[in-house]
Amino acid sequence: MNRLTLNGFRLTLAALTLIVVGGCAGLDLARIPPLDTSSTQPIEGKVVWHDLLTTDPKAAEYFYSKLFGWEFRDQDLGRGLNYTLIEHEGRVIGGLVDARGIKAAANVSRWIPVLSIAEMDAAIAAVRAGGGDVLQPPLNIPQRGTVAVIADPLGAILTLLEPLEGDPVDRVAKPGDWLWNEIWSSDPQATMAFYQSLVPEYSVEHVGETDGYYYFRSSGAPRVGVMQKPVDRMVDTWMGYVRVSNPAETSSDAEQLGGEVLMPARENPRGGEVAILNDPSGAGFLVQKWNPDSEAADEQ
């Protein structure tokens, strides 16, 4: 993503942080619950949350509730602003932000991951030293910790979180849970160098001799994949995977619910089956069938 394109996302991210982290006085941020109370230990480098920025909230809620069984619960933050929590089987797994008020030339709908980091000041310094952009400076959420929104040097956007207490414990993903996260990069080597400076805990593993697929490990578990982006004209981006039992069936259901199949279900060379989908507003994600007995990302 070039600098001009990146600037086009600043309004988007400003709106996201205004609603989610309260860049506006008078919001009741204490109504945003903690991510998970099951652990008091942070896990540096783990993706702990996903926020959906969408231009069609009602369609998104219907789509994901039917596709994955997700439930949605509005949190009134005051001043007429809502932040919608996404729950799956009693666990809060993400949030939804209404992007209809954002004026932009391009579609702003997207999933934005939240990455746990050890110390925010050090992370922000690493972002700037590594050529990234701080789109939203650090802000505090009372029950969660300190958050900031950044873009890496190639334009992939994510949120950083220095947790107030701990992060959700590693667990095997069930169908309908977030399973894995990847960075689709125009320069995987540069991307890996940046994120290793951002998350010193990361070590890098290479899958196969010719595959060109890498992933980060921290605290003994795989965390994030890095691969060459499959389409040159697309911007560098983070992509999330949801675990499903049958990607082909899920893809068919997604189409009937108003989504789009960008890549039909096929065998993943790294295991299982995978498909690429868009939701009704154009936010992209992947669905994956996975064997939990294999060493892989379903520890996320």
Number of C-alpha atoms within 10 A of each C-alpha: 18 11 11 8 12 17 12 14 19 14 15 21 22 16 20 25 22 16 20 23 23 19 17 10 9 10 20 17 20 12 15 20 15 18 21 17 12 10 13 14 12 19 22 24 27 27 25 24 20 20 22 22 25 24 22 17 19 10 17 23 17 17 22 19 17 14 16 16 15 21 19 18 14 13 16 16 19 13 11 7 18 18 20 23 19 23 18 19 12 9 13 19 19 22 22 24 23 21 20 13 9 16 11 11 8 9 15 22 23 21 24 25 21 22 23 24 24 19 16 20 11 13 21 21 14 18 21 15 13 17 13 20 22 19 22 20 14 20 16 18 22 16 16 21 18 20 25 22 23 23 22 22 20 22 22 22 26 23 23 25 30 24 28 17 16 20 26 19 18 14 10 16 19 17 19 20 22 28 25 24 24 18 23 22 25 22 14 18 13 13 20 22 12 20 19 16 17 25 22 14 17 23 15 17 13 14 13 11 7 7 11 12 16 20 21 23 18 18 14 8 16 24 24 25 23 23 20 17 17 10 11 10 9 12 18 25 23 23 22 21 23 22 22 25 16 17 23 20 11 20 26 15 16 21 16 11 18 15 22 22 19 14 13 15 23 14 12 13 10 11 14 14 20 26 23 20 23 21 23 23 20 19 22 21 19 25 27 28 23 23 12 13 8 10 11 18 21 25 17 22
